[in-house]
């Protein structure tokens, strides 16, 4: 089986989740720099984490934003399932 590239939709929230999920770091690829930069500016200004409806995600929430050693994102799917991903150690997830 050959791995296929992952693409985000035009939805900024989906771009953010795709970039944050990259094991090589949130800004490893040039295409991720603008959405991640926008994310940090939005969060620093008191804005909320963007939503991504792709893949059935109904809601996203960043936990422990001010504590980089515990920071994570929780996604709630439209069927009620919840999945939490650690952002600890992911490049680009430091203080905005």
SEBAKOL-756358 format. One record per atom (N, C-alpha, C): atom name; x, y, z. Coordinates in nm, 3 decimals, m for minus. Atoms other than C-alpha are relative to their C-alpha. Example, Ala and Ser with C-alpha at 12.3 -4.5 7.8 and 13.67 -1.06 7.14 Angstrom:
# residues 2
NODE site       X       Y       Z
NODE    N   0.089  m0.119   0.000
NODE   CA   1.230  m0.450   0.780
NODE    C   0.090   0.120   0.000
NODE    N  m0.082  m0.119  m0.006
NODE   CA   1.367  m0.106   0.714
NODE    C  m0.077   0.109   0.073
END
This chain:
# residues 96
NODE site       X       Y       Z
NODE    N   0.084  m0.117   0.000
NODE   CA   0.000   0.000   0.000
NODE    C   0.089   0.124   0.000
NODE    N  m0.078  m0.123   0.012
NODE   CA   0.138   0.341  m0.099
NODE    C  m0.071   0.111   0.077
NODE    N   0.064  m0.109  m0.074
NODE   CA   0.075   0.632   0.141
NODE    C  m0.045   0.110  m0.095
NODE    N   0.052  m0.111   0.080
NODE   CA  m0.139   0.906  m0.008
NODE    C   0.014   0.129   0.080
NODE    N  m0.012  m0.126  m0.073
NODE   CA  m0.088   1.272   0.076
NODE    C  m0.133   0.040   0.061
NODE    N   0.121  m0.051  m0.065
NODE   CA  m0.335   1.429   0.316
NODE    C  m0.021   0.144  m0.041
NODE    N   0.033  m0.136   0.040
NODE   CA  m0.512   1.745   0.210
NODE    C  m0.105   0.056   0.093
NODE    N   0.102  m0.069  m0.078
NODE   CA  m0.705   1.995   0.417
NODE    C  m0.099   0.061  m0.097
NODE    N   0.098  m0.069   0.082
NODE   CA  m1.023   2.141   0.283
NODE    C   0.032   0.149   0.005
NODE    N  m0.020  m0.144  m0.006
NODE   CA  m1.057   2.514   0.235
NODE    C  m0.029   0.055   0.139
NODE    N   0.036  m0.040  m0.136
NODE   CA  m1.168   2.524   0.598
NODE    C   0.128   0.019   0.083
NODE    N  m0.120  m0.032  m0.078
NODE   CA  m0.901   2.696   0.810
NODE    C   0.017  m0.094   0.120
NODE    N  m0.008   0.090  m0.115
NODE   CA  m0.983   2.480   1.113
NODE    C   0.055  m0.136  m0.037
NODE    N  m0.050   0.129   0.045
NODE   CA  m0.917   2.163   0.915
NODE    C   0.149   0.010  m0.036
NODE    N  m0.142  m0.021   0.029
NODE   CA  m0.586   2.306   0.791
NODE    C   0.081  m0.002   0.130
NODE    N  m0.068  m0.006  m0.129
NODE   CA  m0.488   2.378   1.152
NODE    C   0.015  m0.139   0.059
NODE    N  m0.007   0.135  m0.057
NODE   CA  m0.574   2.026   1.269
NODE    C   0.096  m0.089  m0.078
NODE    N  m0.090   0.079   0.083
NODE   CA  m0.390   1.870   0.977
NODE    C   0.145   0.037   0.031
NODE    N  m0.138  m0.045  m0.029
NODE   CA  m0.078   2.079   1.047
NODE    C   0.043  m0.041   0.140
NODE    N  m0.035   0.037  m0.137
NODE   CA  m0.087   2.017   1.423
NODE    C   0.021  m0.150   0.016
NODE    N  m0.014   0.145  m0.011
NODE   CA  m0.115   1.643   1.364
NODE    C   0.127  m0.053  m0.065
NODE    N  m0.122   0.042   0.068
NODE   CA   0.210   1.633   1.164
NODE    C   0.108  m0.036   0.103
NODE    N  m0.105   0.040  m0.096
NODE   CA   0.470   1.433   1.362
NODE    C   0.129   0.081  m0.015
NODE    N  m0.121  m0.077   0.024
NODE   CA   0.743   1.649   1.206
NODE    C  m0.007   0.143   0.052
NODE    N   0.017  m0.135  m0.053
NODE   CA   0.605   1.966   1.363
NODE    C  m0.107   0.075  m0.076
NODE    N   0.114  m0.073   0.057
NODE   CA   0.317   2.201   1.299
NODE    C   0.039   0.090  m0.116
NODE    N  m0.044  m0.090   0.107
NODE   CA   0.524   2.423   1.070
NODE    C   0.112  m0.061  m0.084
NODE    N  m0.104   0.066   0.080
NODE   CA   0.749   2.163   0.903
NODE    C  m0.015   0.034  m0.148
NODE    N   0.026  m0.029   0.140
NODE   CA   0.585   2.236   0.568
NODE    C  m0.043   0.144  m0.016
NODE    N   0.028  m0.142   0.024
NODE   CA   0.563   2.586   0.423
NODE    C  m0.149   0.029  m0.007
NODE    N   0.144  m0.020   0.011
NODE   CA   0.191   2.540   0.355
NODE    C  m0.068   0.013   0.136
NODE    N   0.059  m0.006  m0.134
NODE   CA   0.129   2.511   0.729
NODE    C   0.035   0.128   0.077
NODE    N  m0.041  m0.121  m0.073
NODE   CA   0.306   2.832   0.833
NODE    C  m0.113   0.102   0.008
NODE    N   0.107  m0.100  m0.012
NODE   CA   0.019   3.072   0.743
NODE    C  m0.116  m0.041   0.093
NODE    N   0.111   0.033  m0.090
NODE   CA  m0.263   2.874   0.914
NODE    C   0.041  m0.010   0.147
NODE    N  m0.045   0.012  m0.139
NODE   CA  m0.055   2.805   1.227
NODE    C   0.031   0.139   0.056
NODE    N  m0.025  m0.138  m0.044
NODE   CA   0.061   3.169   1.246
NODE    C  m0.132   0.069   0.033
NODE    N   0.133  m0.058  m0.024
NODE   CA  m0.303   3.277   1.217
NODE    C  m0.060  m0.057   0.129
NODE    N   0.052   0.063  m0.122
NODE   CA  m0.395   3.028   1.492
NODE    C   0.058   0.066   0.124
NODE    N  m0.063  m0.059  m0.118
NODE   CA  m0.140   3.169   1.739
NODE    C  m0.048   0.144   0.021
NODE    N   0.048  m0.138  m0.013
NODE   CA  m0.249   3.528   1.665
NODE    C  m0.144   0.002   0.050
NODE    N   0.140   0.008  m0.043
NODE   CA  m0.615   3.433   1.708
NODE    C  m0.010  m0.035   0.147
NODE    N   0.004   0.042  m0.141
NODE   CA  m0.555   3.252   2.038
NODE    C   0.059   0.106   0.092
NODE    N  m0.062  m0.105  m0.081
NODE   CA  m0.326   3.529   2.167
NODE    C  m0.094   0.118   0.019
NODE    N   0.096  m0.110  m0.009
NODE   CA  m0.601   3.782   2.096
NODE    C  m0.128  m0.036   0.071
NODE    N   0.119   0.042  m0.074
NODE   CA  m0.852   3.584   2.300
NODE    C  m0.102  m0.073  m0.085
NODE    N   0.092   0.073   0.087
NODE   CA  m1.013   3.410   2.002
NODE    C  m0.004  m0.148   0.035
NODE    N   0.016   0.143  m0.030
NODE   CA  m1.124   3.049   2.006
NODE    C   0.070  m0.085  m0.105
NODE    N  m0.060   0.096   0.091
NODE   CA  m0.973   2.743   1.843
NODE    C  m0.099  m0.021  m0.115
NODE    N   0.092   0.014   0.113
NODE   CA  m1.117   2.704   1.490
NODE    C  m0.063  m0.139  m0.004
NODE    N   0.068   0.129   0.014
NODE   CA  m1.364   2.429   1.412
NODE    C   0.033  m0.061  m0.135
NODE    N  m0.022   0.074   0.123
NODE   CA  m1.326   2.164   1.146
NODE    C  m0.112  m0.102  m0.011
NODE    N   0.112   0.092   0.016
NODE   CA  m1.635   1.986   1.020
NODE    C   0.036  m0.119  m0.087
NODE    N  m0.044   0.112   0.082
NODE   CA  m1.438   1.759   0.789
NODE    C   0.021  m0.124   0.086
NODE    N  m0.018   0.124  m0.073
NODE   CA  m1.432   1.395   0.895
NODE    C  m0.094  m0.016   0.116
NODE    N   0.099   0.013  m0.105
NODE   CA  m1.733   1.443   1.119
NODE    C   0.035   0.070   0.129
NODE    N  m0.037  m0.073  m0.121
NODE   CA  m1.560   1.673   1.369
NODE    C  m0.103   0.111   0.023
NODE    N   0.103  m0.099  m0.031
NODE   CA  m1.831   1.880   1.538
NODE    C   0.055   0.115   0.084
NODE    N  m0.052  m0.102  m0.091
NODE   CA  m1.619   2.070   1.792
NODE    C   0.145  m0.032   0.034
NODE    N  m0.138   0.018  m0.046
NODE   CA  m1.254   2.125   1.884
NODE    C   0.026   0.094   0.116
NODE    N  m0.033  m0.082  m0.117
NODE   CA  m1.110   2.258   2.208
NODE    C   0.145  m0.025   0.039
NODE    N  m0.137   0.012  m0.047
NODE   CA  m0.752   2.329   2.316
NODE    C  m0.004   0.004   0.152
NODE    N  m0.009   0.008  m0.146
NODE   CA  m0.682   2.227   2.676
NODE    C   0.140   0.041   0.044
NODE    N  m0.129  m0.039  m0.060
NODE   CA  m0.405   2.372   2.894
NODE    C   0.084   0.087  m0.094
NODE    N  m0.068  m0.085   0.097
NODE   CA  m0.317   2.641   2.640
NODE    C   0.123   0.067   0.059
NODE    N  m0.112  m0.073  m0.060
NODE   CA  m0.087   2.822   2.885
NODE    C   0.106  m0.092   0.059
NODE    N  m0.097   0.095  m0.054
NODE   CA   0.094   2.504   2.995
NODE    C   0.051  m0.090  m0.112
NODE    N  m0.049   0.077   0.114
NODE   CA   0.308   2.372   2.708
NODE    C   0.033  m0.145   0.032
NODE    N  m0.029   0.138  m0.039
NODE   CA   0.386   2.055   2.905
NODE    C  m0.126  m0.086   0.011
NODE    N   0.127   0.074  m0.012
NODE   CA   0.016   1.958   2.919
NODE    C  m0.097   0.033  m0.114
NODE    N   0.089  m0.048   0.106
NODE   CA  m0.131   2.124   2.606
NODE    C  m0.050  m0.115  m0.087
NODE    N   0.061   0.102   0.086
NODE   CA  m0.371   1.911   2.401
NODE    C  m0.119   0.060  m0.073
NODE    N   0.122  m0.040   0.070
NODE   CA  m0.661   1.939   2.159
NODE    C  m0.096  m0.118   0.009
NODE    N   0.104   0.102  m0.007
NODE   CA  m0.986   1.750   2.209
NODE    C  m0.099   0.025  m0.112
NODE    N   0.098  m0.010   0.109
NODE   CA  m1.208   1.680   1.911
NODE    C  m0.122  m0.082   0.038
NODE    N   0.125   0.070  m0.022
NODE   CA  m1.572   1.589   1.955
NODE    C  m0.063  m0.022  m0.137
NODE    N   0.056   0.035   0.130
NODE   CA  m1.722   1.408   1.658
NODE    C  m0.152   0.010   0.002
NODE    N   0.145  m0.016   0.010
NODE   CA  m2.078   1.441   1.533
NODE    C  m0.076  m0.117   0.061
NODE    N   0.067   0.115  m0.063
NODE   CA  m2.158   1.092   1.669
NODE    C   0.022  m0.005   0.151
NODE    N  m0.021  m0.008  m0.145
NODE   CA  m2.049   1.199   2.020
NODE    C   0.134  m0.051   0.049
NODE    N  m0.132   0.048  m0.041
NODE   CA  m1.709   1.029   2.026
NODE    C   0.093   0.119   0.025
NODE    N  m0.100  m0.103  m0.029
NODE   CA  m1.422   1.233   2.172
NODE    C   0.137  m0.061  m0.010
NODE    N  m0.139   0.044   0.011
NODE   CA  m1.054   1.204   2.093
NODE    C   0.089   0.116   0.040
NODE    N  m0.093  m0.103  m0.045
NODE   CA  m0.774   1.395   2.264
NODE    C   0.139  m0.031  m0.052
NODE    N  m0.135   0.013   0.053
NODE   CA  m0.434   1.454   2.105
NODE    C   0.091   0.094   0.076
NODE    N  m0.099  m0.081  m0.070
NODE   CA  m0.131   1.577   2.294
NODE    C   0.072   0.090  m0.099
NODE    N  m0.079  m0.093   0.081
NODE   CA   0.043   1.885   2.153
NODE    C   0.137   0.022   0.062
NODE    N  m0.128  m0.012  m0.069
NODE   CA   0.340   1.844   2.388
NODE    C   0.113  m0.040  m0.095
NODE    N  m0.116   0.030   0.082
NODE   CA   0.667   1.860   2.198
NODE    C  m0.018   0.023  m0.148
NODE    N   0.022  m0.027   0.142
NODE   CA   0.509   1.959   1.867
NODE    C   0.050   0.141  m0.028
NODE    N  m0.058  m0.129   0.038
NODE   CA   0.710   2.238   1.707
NODE    C  m0.111   0.096  m0.042
NODE    N   0.096  m0.101   0.040
NODE   CA   0.514   2.558   1.671
NODE    C  m0.117   0.013   0.095
NODE    N   0.112  m0.010  m0.092
NODE   CA   0.283   2.504   1.967
NODE    C   0.039   0.071   0.129
NODE    N  m0.041  m0.078  m0.116
NODE   CA   0.470   2.732   2.206
NODE    C  m0.091   0.119   0.019
NODE    N   0.083  m0.118  m0.027
NODE   CA   0.332   3.054   2.341
NODE    C  m0.016   0.081  m0.127
NODE    N   0.024  m0.076   0.122
NODE   CA   0.169   3.252   2.061
NODE    C   0.071   0.132  m0.001
END
